[in-house]
Structures are given as structure tokens and as C-alpha cells.
Amino acid sequence: MENKYAEGASVIAIAAPDRELVVRRYAKRIYYCTDPKHPLHSDLVYYERELRNGAATIHSTIV
């Protein structure tokens, strides 16, 4: 099973759609994400089903 989001991809957590995240690492079906506005904070951890593509979601809210 391959990961849906590559390292460095922009994603948004479904539970917090106002915060854009960047995938830092993918291991054992878990995504480790960082908030680019707060790079020194701890990683946020999500399963694939809890994330959405960041660019598509932001674009759809603007239009």
C-alpha cells in the first residue's frame, strides 16, 4: 500500500480545515505533519483518512 501524500505535500486536516500542514514523514500508515507557521512545534500525527489535499481544498473555498 502506497501513501497518498508525498513528503513535502501540502495537506489539510479534516478536523481543522483552517490550518494548512506540510507532510514531513510517512511511516507505517501514519503521516507526520508540521505547521509551516510554527515549524518548531511538535509534529501533528494523522491517518490518511483524516487528511485532504491542501491546494484543492483552499482553491474550492476561494471560488
JOFEN-V633657 format. One line per field, one symbol per residue. ss: DSSP state (H for helix, E for strand, C for the rest). phi: phi as a letter, one per 30 degrees, with the letter a starting at -180 (. if undefined). burial: 1 if it has 9 or more other C-alpha atoms within 8 Angstrom, else 0. Layout:
BEGIN
ss=???
phi=???
burial=???
END
This chain:
BEGIN
ss=CCCCCCCCCEEEECCEEEEEEEEEEEECCEEEEECHHHCCCCCEEECHHHEEEHHHHHHHHHC
phi=.cddcddjddbbdddbddcdbbdcabbhibcccbcddbdddddccbdedccbddddddddddd
burial=000000100111100000011111010001111110000000000111011111001000000
END
